[in-house]
């Protein structure tokens, strides 16, 4: 069987679904192929005896673009806004408030007064430079105390990579550029504060974040082929052939949203320079959901890697989203070296033990999930991207070329789709 479309999208995670949705909205004929039998990719929700468990992202912010998509998909009545409760850092045997606001910066005992004073000197420091690691950059700009106790775990803990192995140019420096931060993070933060614009609230949906990707799929189901894996993409004149088990589709543009190893495999015939993608490292992440009666008020806890704790952090879904006693634990190979070889029972035991150690409250495991290949490591292997030269018509819309996170993926998908539609004279 053969077919012809303007654009073929590989992968129906949030990046792929958002790209398809935007392209079709612009009047571009589009087809999407997904190897799995469910859409959504890393956005995945399961239910356990009425409890909502998020296996991937736990929450979003209701920024104007996200809010617009929520309304467009008819999901407004399902929105569950959360509290901007404190985020804690485990330091020296105590849970201490992370300084995410002016008030918290003044009152927190996470930093000494000397450490707080050092943070105020940040505007005098230079921006990131080539070859600098995340650890070195944050220490140079904010001082050792703030970097080690708060900023490093806040950033590198997201990806499971030690900050001294993360080149800043592939991670935090790029994020700062995307946010429009100039030389000083502190000056940028003060300007935002003085603008008096309210920070968008955190939110989920009553039945979990998967409602967003399900709604995107439902709106475009006639264009999304589930359980139909792309085997290869080949050149075909001035376009491309996308080969699956059931069909060969000719398309003028191909948008690839899959993890780097998969992308390298399927693009090998069309993009000879794709081999650098095989070198990119990922970190496996274990996600363990717990049930507990713990009544602490907060978003969760970050655990710096110098603490003798075998997890990188917890999200307190019960507190800030009212999720009926649910807490989410994150385990990676840097916090628990035995993680890749541990079975589910061992991961659950580690999560329970560390939760009880940090909070003093009892807990029981509900669910264990592992993400493979996991999160992009953003380590020195990311230098390989400098060698990547996709030809015209091949577009990478993924978390290894731009920001991770659902909000970042939605924004990237819109830009890719608009660029293609503009090039085709779409509406």
N, C-alpha and C positions, 0 to 999 in steps of 0.2 A: 504494500500500500504506500502511496506517495501523496504528499500535500504541499501546498505553497502558502507561506505567510510572510507578512512584512518583517515580523520579529519573532524569534524563538527565545524563550526564557528557560534556563536550566535551573531547576530547584524551586520548590514552592514553600520555602520558609518565609519569614516576614519580608526579607528583601525581595524575593521573587514575586510574592503575592502583591506587594505594594507596587512593584514595577509593572506587572500586568495590569493592575487596576488603573494606574495613571496613564499608561499607554492607550488602553481602550477608551478611557475618558477623553483622550486627545484624538480619538478616531483612528488609531493605528491598529491594523489587524495583527493579533498576537496570539501565540500558543505557548503553553507552559508544560514542562515535563517534570514529574517528581517521582523518584524511585520508591519512596515510602508510600504506604497505603493511607497515610493521613497527612494533611497539610500542616504548616506551622513551624517546622524545624525545631529550633531550640525553645520556642514558645510552646509550652506544654503544661496542661493542667490535668491532674487526676483527682478523683473523689474517693474518700475513704470514710464510710459510715457518716456521710453528710459533711465531712470536713473537706475544705478546698485546699489542695496541695499543689504548689507551683514547682515544677521540676526545673524550670529555667528562670527567667526574670521574675522578680517578686512584685514589682510595682513599676509604674510609669509616672511622669509628671504631665499634668493636663495643660501642656503648652498650647498656644493657639493652633499650630498645624495639627497636633494630635487631637485637640478638641474638635477641629473641623472635620477630621476623618471619622471620629466617633459619631458626630451628628450625621454625617453623610451616610454612615452605615446603619443608622437607626438604633444606636446602642446607648443613647443618653439615659434612658430610664434604668439601665443596668449598672451605671457607674457607681462605684463605692469609693468615696473619698476617704483618705486616711489622715491621721494626725501627724504633724511634723514634730513628733516627740523626740527627745534627745537621742543622739547616737553616743554609745559608750566605747571606750577603749580600755582593755584590760591591761593594767600597769601596776607592777609591784604588789600583786595580790589583791587589787581592788578594781572595781568598775568605776571609771572616771569619765566625766562628760567631755565629749569632743567639742572643741571650740568652733562651732559652725555659725555662730551669731555673735554680735558685739557683746551681748549680755553674757553668753557662755564663755567668751574669750576672757572676760574680766573675772568671772566667778569660778571657773574650772580650776581644780587642783591637779589637772593632768600636767600642766606646765608651771614651772617656778616663775617668780616675777622676773628673774634674769632671762629665762627662756622667752617670756612674753615680750620683754624689751628687745631681745634680739630679733624677733619677728618684725617689730616695727622698723627695723633697719633694712627690710627687704627692698624698698624703693631705691636704695643706694647701690644695689647689686646689678650686675650685667645680666642680660637674658641668656638663655641656653646657647651653648656653642657646640660645634661639631665634635663628636667623640665623647661627649659627656654622658654619664649614666644618670638614671633617675635619682639614685641615691646621692650622687655627687651634686647634681643640680639642686635638689631640695635642701640638702645640707648647706650648700653655699648660699642659697638665697634666704633660708629661714632659720638657720642654725641647727646644730646637731640635735638638740633636745626636741624641738618641734618636729624635725624630720623623722627621727627614729621613733618617737612616741606616738605620732599621729599621722603625719602626711604620707610617709612611706607605706604604712599598712593600709591607709585609706585608698591609695592608688594601686600599688603592686598587688595588694590582696585580692583585687578584682580578677587578676589574671593568673595567680598562682606562681609568679616568677619573682625571685629575689630582686630587689631594686638595684643592686650593684651589678646585675647581669642584664638590665634593660637599658639599651641606648635611649636617651631622652628624645632623640630626633624621631624615633619610631612610635613614641607613646605620648608622654606628657607634653612635650614641646608642640607636637602636632595638635593635641587637644586644646592647648592654650591658643594656638594660631586660629583654630576653627572657632573658638569662642570670642575672637577679636581682642585678646589680651596683648598689650604691647610689652614694654620693658618690665613693668611692675604689676604683679598679680594683686598686690595690696591696693595700689592706686585704682586698678580696674574694679576691685570689689567695693571700694569706697564710692566710686562713681555710680555703681549700680545701686548702692544703698541710698545715695542722695537723689537718685532718679525717682524714688518712691514708688517704683513699680512692684506690685506684689509678686512674690514667688509663686508660680503655679502650684496648686496642691498635688500631693501624691495621690494616686488612685489605682484601683483595679476594677474588676467587674464582679458582680455578685457571684457568678459562677467561674471566675478566674480569668486571667489574661488571654487564655486560648479563645475566648469569645471574639477577640479582635481578629485573630487570624482565621477563625472559622467564618466570621462575617465577610472578610475579604475573599475567602474561597467561595462562599455561597454566592457572592455578587458576580463571580467570574467562573463559576463551575463549568460552564460550557467550553471554556478555553484552557482549563487546567486538567491534565491527564495524570491521575494518581496511579502509583504502581507501575509506572512506565519509565524505566531507567534509560538515560542517554548513554549509549555505548561509545560514541565518538562524534566529533565534529570535523568535517572535512571542507576544504576549499571547493567551490563550484562556480567557476567563472568569477563574476564580481560579487558573488554571495557565498553562502555556506550551506552544506548539507548537514542536518542534525539527524543522526541515526539512532533509533531506538529498536527494541526487539520487534515492535509491531509496525513501525512506520519509518519512512525517510521523508523528512520535511525540509524543503528548501526555503531559506530565509535570507533577507538582505542584511539583517543585523542579528547578532546572537548576544544575549545577556546571560552571563554565567554567575551564579550566586552560591556555588557549592564550596565546601572547605578546600584548602589548597591542594591536598593530595588528590582529591577527586577531580578538581579542575585540571591539574597537570595531566592526568590520565586521559580525560576525554578531549582535551585540546591538542594533544601531541601531534595529530596529523595536520591541524590547521595553523598552529602557532609553534614553529620550531624553537622559539626562544622561551617556551613555557617551562623548560626544565628547572629554572631556579625555584619554582614553587615547591618542588619536591624537598627542598632543604628547609622549609619553614617548620619551626617547632610549635607544637601544641602542648598544653598541660591538661592532663586528665583531671576532672573535677568530680568528686563524690558529693552527692546531695542527700542528706539524711533528714527526714522529717520526724519530729518528736511531738508527743502530747505531754503537756505539763500544766499543773495548776499555778505555775509561777505568775505572780501578779505585778511584775516590774513594769514600769512605764517607759517605753523607749522604742526606737526603731530596731535596735540590735546592738551587737558588740563586735568590734574589730580586735583581733589578737595579733600584736606585732610578732615577727618571726623570732625575736630574741627571747620571748617568754617560753617557758617550759610547758607548752600546751599543744596538743596534737591536732588542733583544728585552726582554721584561719578566721573563723567568725561565725556569728549566728544572726539570723533575722528573726525578730519577735513579731511574727504575723498576728499573734493573738492581741498584742497591744495596739499597734498602730493601724491595723485593718479590721480588728474585731473578729479574727478567724478562730474562734472556739478552741482555745488552748493549743494552737499550732505554733511550733517553732521550727526554723529551718537551719540546719548546720552544714557548713562547707568544709570538706576535707580535700587536701591536695598533696601531692608527693613531697612538697617542701615542708609542710607542717607535719605530715605523717609519712615518712619514707616508705613504710610498708603498704601504703594505700593501693598501689597498682596490683599487688598480689593478694591483698586481703579479700576475704569473702564478705558477703553482705552482713552476716552476723557480726563479724569483727568490726566493720565500719559502724554498725549500729551501736555496738558496745563502746567504741571510742567516743562517738557523739554523745551518748548518754552520760558517760563518765565525765567528760569535759563540761557538759552543760551543768551537771550537778556540782562540779568543782567551782565553776564561775558564779553560779547563782545561788547555790545552797538548796535548790529545789529538786525534787525527784522528777523523773521523766521516763517515758517508755517510747520505744521506736514505733513509728507508723509505716515508714516506707523508705527504701533505699534506691537511689538511681545513680548511674554513672554516665557522664558525658564523654564520649569518645568520637573524634580525637580530642574534644574538649575546647578550652579557651585558647585563642592565639597567645603565644608566649611573649611576643613583642621583644624578643631577645636579639642577640647579635645575628642570628640566622636571618632576621628581617632585612639585613643588608642585601640579600639576594634580590629583593624587589627592584633594586637599582638596575638590574640586568634585564628586567622584564619589559618587553616591547610588543604589546598586543597590536595586531594590524587593525586598520580601519574596519569597522563593522563588528569587532569583538569587544565587548564591554564587561569589565569585572565589577560587579556590584556586591562587595563582600566586606566582612569585618577585618580582613587582612590588608585591604588597601585604604580603607577609611575607618571611621569610628565604629566600635562595637556598641551594643546596646540597642534596644528597640527604637528609641527616638532617633539615634544616629542612622540606623538602617532605613527608617522611613524617609528621612531627609535625603540620604544618598540615592535611594530608589527614585524619588521625585526628580532629582537633578539628572540622573541617567535617562529616565523616561522622557523628560522634557527636551534634552539634547537630541535624542533620537527623533522625537516628534517634530522638533523645529527643523531638523535636517531633511525631514520628509514632507515638510509643509503641512504638518498636522494642525488640527483646529485647537 
